[in-house]
């Protein structure tokens, strides 16, 4: 229901009731402007696109907090989402006033150095943070907090091709890292390089996860958090629970660690830092020390996981085998990361043709002396 009425002061007062029955009003100098406003609002109420003008006064940070509290997320996802919100340059701005230009400025800021980092964030990291913020804005549109999503046409930095962005240590470099690593940290490097564990999965290993007779390691949990204060034990990433079949040499490395260094607590944690869970910052610190002592490049602990995957692929393992070993939720994810490491169709064609020639002609070196009857 809407109406327009002229006031004693000559202004025109336009009124309407929203779908919830709440009355709203606005004053105009001209009747035609009042009528236009009422018509637009009435149309939005009828079509279901109406947005309460007062709803958008909430800041983005407050909306994000309320929205994220309603999500059924693992703790690691909660932390990643909050990190994304904290990185925005408009978190204290009323959500209805945020424009696409604000979003684009935020994206650009992530591409540049900052107080907490020497360079810009990787395109993949920027995309991850953007996705959380984009989901929050989409939810605001669905909840009729704002009429339009300012992130809908945002332009993100292009990610480098997987083969260009990925760094894989050489065999001798991994050997050197193991040689110079502290005794207790050596098997941690080992399970990353020879079992493909993520940092958090390696930190979450307990003695009972290692079957020394069957030579397997079971991934049942991970440690999330960057420091002692926020480090906690959570379930593995979705689809990452798995049993990894590992080489005898790795089992022996872990066995020596248990015998010489020992385990911690009633849970029998394999790795710890000063009696506490081995968090991301501390593991990274020990790896950087090892890397420096070994004279290696800027490899990360995650690059050891790439090292493991590349070895499986080079040995002829198919995509499903690699997927299960790495704990990816689907083969599509594995291919998205490592497709460039598998032999191409051209390589397979050349190899097959060479085998065919060898079968027909015998030793290719003698093919010039072979007579065809």
C-alpha positions in Angstrom: 0.0 0.0 0.0 1.4 3.4 -1.0 0.2 7.0 -0.9 1.4 10.5 -1.7 0.2 13.5 0.3 1.0 17.2 0.2 2.2 18.7 3.5 1.4 22.2 4.7 4.9 23.3 4.0 4.4 22.4 0.3 6.5 19.2 0.3 5.2 15.9 -0.9 5.2 13.0 1.5 5.4 9.6 -0.1 4.7 6.5 2.0 4.6 2.8 1.5 4.5 -0.5 3.5 7.0 -3.2 2.8 6.3 -7.0 2.7 6.6 -7.1 6.5 4.0 -4.4 7.0 6.6 -1.8 8.1 5.9 1.8 7.0 8.5 3.9 5.2 8.2 7.5 4.1 10.2 10.1 2.2 9.7 13.8 1.4 10.1 15.4 -2.1 9.8 18.9 -3.4 8.0 17.8 -6.5 5.0 15.4 -6.8 6.4 13.7 -9.9 9.6 12.7 -8.0 7.5 11.3 -5.1 5.4 9.3 -7.6 8.5 7.9 -9.3 9.9 6.8 -6.0 6.7 5.1 -4.9 6.3 3.4 -8.2 9.9 2.0 -8.1 9.5 0.8 -4.5 6.1 -0.8 -5.2 7.5 -2.6 -8.2 10.4 -4.0 -6.2 8.0 -5.2 -3.4 5.8 -7.0 -6.0 8.7 -8.6 -7.9 10.5 -9.7 -4.7 13.6 -7.5 -5.2 12.8 -5.1 -2.5 15.6 -4.1 -0.1 15.0 -2.3 3.2 17.0 0.9 2.9 18.0 0.7 6.6 19.3 -2.9 6.3 22.4 -1.8 4.3 23.6 0.5 7.0 25.3 -2.5 8.7 29.1 -2.5 8.1 30.6 -5.2 5.9 32.6 -6.6 8.9 29.4 -7.0 11.0 27.5 -8.6 8.2 30.4 -11.0 7.5 30.6 -12.0 11.1 26.9 -12.7 11.3 26.9 -14.5 8.0 29.9 -16.7 8.8 28.5 -17.6 12.2 25.6 -19.3 10.4 27.9 -21.4 8.1 28.7 -25.0 8.9 32.4 -24.8 8.4 35.4 -26.7 9.7 37.7 -24.6 12.0 40.3 -24.2 9.2 37.7 -22.8 6.9 36.5 -20.4 9.6 40.1 -19.1 10.0 40.6 -18.7 6.3 37.3 -16.9 5.9 38.1 -14.5 8.7 41.5 -13.8 7.3 39.8 -12.9 4.0 37.4 -10.5 5.7 40.2 -8.9 7.7 42.2 -8.2 4.6 39.4 -6.1 3.0 39.9 -2.4 2.8 36.2 -1.7 3.3 35.3 -3.8 6.4 34.2 -0.7 8.4 32.1 0.7 5.5 28.3 0.4 5.4 27.6 -2.5 3.1 25.1 -0.6 0.9 27.7 2.0 0.0 30.4 -0.5 -1.1 30.9 -0.2 -4.9 32.8 -2.3 -7.4 35.6 0.3 -7.3 36.1 -0.5 -3.6 36.4 -4.2 -4.4 38.8 -3.6 -7.2 41.0 -1.4 -4.9 41.1 -4.2 -2.4 42.1 -6.7 -5.0 44.9 -4.4 -6.2 46.1 -3.9 -2.6 46.6 -7.7 -2.2 48.8 -7.7 -5.3 51.3 -5.3 -3.6 53.8 -5.5 -0.7 52.5 -4.7 2.7 53.7 -4.3 6.3 53.4 -8.0 6.9 54.8 -9.2 3.6 57.6 -8.4 1.2 55.6 -8.9 -2.0 52.1 -9.3 -3.2 50.0 -12.3 -2.6 49.9 -15.1 -5.2 46.9 -15.0 -7.6 45.6 -18.3 -6.1 45.6 -16.8 -2.6 43.9 -13.6 -3.9 41.3 -15.8 -5.5 40.7 -17.8 -2.4 40.2 -14.6 -0.3 38.0 -13.1 -2.9 35.7 -16.1 -3.0 34.9 -15.9 0.7 34.1 -12.2 0.4 32.1 -12.8 -2.8 30.0 -15.5 -1.0 29.2 -13.0 1.8 28.0 -10.3 -0.7 25.9 -12.9 -2.5 24.3 -13.9 0.8 23.6 -10.2 1.5 21.7 -10.0 -1.8 19.7 -13.1 -1.1 18.8 -11.8 2.3 17.7 -8.5 0.8 20.4 -6.5 2.7 21.7 -5.0 -0.6 20.2 -5.0 -4.1 23.3 -5.8 -6.0 26.6 -7.7 -5.5 29.6 -5.3 -6.0 32.0 -8.2 -6.5 30.0 -9.7 -9.4 32.2 -8.3 -12.2 35.5 -8.0 -10.3 38.7 -8.7 -12.3 41.3 -10.9 -10.5 45.0 -11.3 -11.3 45.6 -14.1 -13.7 47.2 -17.2 -12.2 50.4 -18.5 -13.6 50.3 -21.8 -15.4 50.8 -24.7 -13.0 54.1 -25.7 -14.5 55.4 -22.2 -14.1 54.2 -21.6 -10.6 55.2 -25.0 -9.2 58.7 -25.5 -7.7 59.9 -29.0 -7.2 63.2 -29.7 -5.3 65.7 -32.0 -7.0 66.6 -35.3 -5.5 70.0 -34.1 -4.4 68.4 -31.1 -2.7 66.0 -33.2 -0.7 69.0 -35.4 0.3 71.0 -32.4 1.4 68.0 -31.1 3.5 67.7 -34.5 5.3 71.5 -34.5 5.9 71.6 -31.2 7.7 68.2 -31.3 9.4 68.0 -31.6 13.2 67.5 -35.2 14.3 63.9 -34.7 15.5 62.9 -32.7 12.3 64.4 -35.2 9.8 61.4 -37.6 9.8 59.0 -34.7 9.6 60.7 -33.8 6.3 60.6 -37.5 5.4 56.8 -37.9 5.7 56.3 -34.7 3.6 58.8 -35.8 0.9 58.1 -39.5 0.8 54.5 -39.8 1.8 53.2 -36.5 0.4 51.7 -35.2 3.7 50.6 -31.6 4.1 52.3 -29.7 6.9 49.2 -29.9 9.2 48.9 -33.7 8.5 52.5 -34.3 9.4 52.1 -32.3 12.6 49.0 -34.3 13.5 50.7 -37.7 13.3 50.5 -40.0 16.4 52.4 -43.2 17.0 49.2 -45.2 16.4 48.9 -43.8 12.9 52.0 -45.7 11.7 51.7 -49.4 11.0 55.3 -50.5 11.1 54.6 -54.1 9.9 52.2 -53.2 7.0 54.3 -50.1 6.2 51.4 -47.7 6.1 50.6 -44.2 7.5 47.0 -43.3 8.3 45.9 -39.7 8.0 43.2 -39.2 10.7 43.7 -35.6 11.8 45.6 -32.4 11.2 46.9 -29.5 13.2 45.5 -26.1 12.2 46.8 -22.7 13.5 49.8 -20.5 13.0 51.0 -20.3 16.6 50.8 -22.0 20.0 47.8 -19.9 21.0 45.5 -20.9 18.2 46.9 -24.3 17.2 44.3 -27.0 17.4 43.6 -30.6 16.3 40.9 -30.9 13.6 39.7 -33.4 11.1 41.6 -33.7 7.8 40.5 -31.6 4.9 37.4 -33.0 3.2 38.2 -36.2 1.4 41.7 -36.3 2.8 41.4 -39.2 5.3 43.5 -42.0 3.8 46.0 -44.7 4.2 49.3 -44.2 2.5 51.6 -47.1 1.5 55.1 -46.0 2.3 58.6 -47.4 1.7 60.4 -49.5 4.2 63.1 -46.8 4.5 60.6 -44.2 5.7 59.1 -46.6 8.3 62.7 -47.2 9.6 63.3 -43.5 9.8 60.1 -43.0 11.9 61.0 -46.0 14.0 64.5 -44.5 14.8 62.8 -41.2 15.7 60.5 -43.0 18.2 63.4 -44.9 19.7 65.9 -42.0 19.9 63.7 -38.9 20.3 60.4 -40.4 21.6 56.8 -39.3 21.5 54.9 -36.8 23.5 51.8 -37.0 25.8 49.1 -39.6 26.2 48.2 -39.2 22.5 51.9 -40.1 21.6 52.4 -37.3 19.2 55.4 -37.9 16.9 56.3 -34.3 16.5 56.1 -31.4 18.9 57.7 -28.0 19.6 58.7 -27.4 23.2 56.1 -29.8 24.4 53.3 -28.1 22.3 51.6 -29.0 19.1 53.8 -28.3 16.1 52.1 -25.3 14.5 52.5 -23.8 11.1 54.9 -21.0 12.1 57.2 -23.2 14.1 57.4 -25.9 11.4 58.1 -23.2 8.9 60.8 -21.8 11.1 62.6 -25.1 11.4 62.3 -25.7 7.7 63.8 -22.3 6.9 66.7 -23.1 9.2 67.2 -26.4 7.4 66.9 -24.8 4.0 69.5 -22.2 4.9 71.9 -24.8 6.2 71.5 -26.9 3.1 72.0 -23.9 0.8 68.6 -24.5 -0.9 66.4 -22.0 -2.8 63.1 -20.7 -1.6 61.4 -24.1 -1.4 58.5 -24.5 1.0 57.5 -27.6 3.0 54.5 -27.9 0.5 57.0 -28.2 -2.3 58.0 -31.5 -0.8 54.5 -32.7 -1.4 55.0 -31.7 -5.1 58.3 -33.6 -5.0 56.4 -36.8 -3.9 53.6 -36.3 -6.5 56.0 -35.8 -9.3 57.9 -39.0 -8.4 54.6 -41.0 -8.5 53.7 -39.6 -11.9 57.2 -40.2 -13.3 57.0 -43.8 -12.1 53.8 -44.3 -14.2 51.1 -44.0 -11.5 47.7 -43.1 -12.9 45.7 -40.0 -11.8 43.4 -42.0 -9.4 46.4 -43.5 -7.6 48.0 -40.1 -7.2 44.8 -38.6 -6.1 44.3 -41.2 -3.3 47.9 -40.9 -2.1 47.7 -37.1 -1.9 44.2 -37.0 -0.3 42.5 -34.9 -3.0 38.7 -35.1 -2.9 38.5 -35.8 -6.7 40.8 -36.6 -9.6 39.9 -33.3 -11.1 41.8 -31.5 -8.4 44.8 -33.7 -9.0 44.8 -33.0 -12.7 44.3 -29.3 -12.1 47.5 -29.2 -10.2 49.7 -31.9 -11.8 48.4 -32.4 -15.4 51.5 -30.9 -16.9 53.6 -33.7 -15.3 51.9 -36.6 -17.0 53.2 -37.6 -20.4 51.4 -35.9 -23.2 49.5 -37.6 -26.0 52.4 -36.8 -28.3 54.9 -38.5 -25.9 52.7 -41.6 -25.8 52.3 -41.7 -29.6 56.0 -41.4 -30.1 56.7 -44.2 -27.5 54.0 -46.5 -29.0 55.3 -46.0 -32.5 58.9 -46.7 -31.4 57.7 -49.9 -29.8 55.9 -50.8 -32.9 59.0 -50.2 -35.1 61.1 -52.2 -32.7 58.7 -55.1 -33.0 58.7 -55.0 -36.8 62.3 -54.1 -37.5 64.1 -55.4 -34.6 66.9 -53.2 -33.2 66.3 -49.7 -34.6 70.1 -49.4 -35.0 70.1 -52.2 -37.5 67.0 -51.1 -39.3 69.1 -49.8 -42.3 70.4 -53.4 -42.9 67.1 -55.1 -42.5 65.7 -56.5 -45.7 62.0 -56.6 -46.3 60.8 -59.6 -48.3 
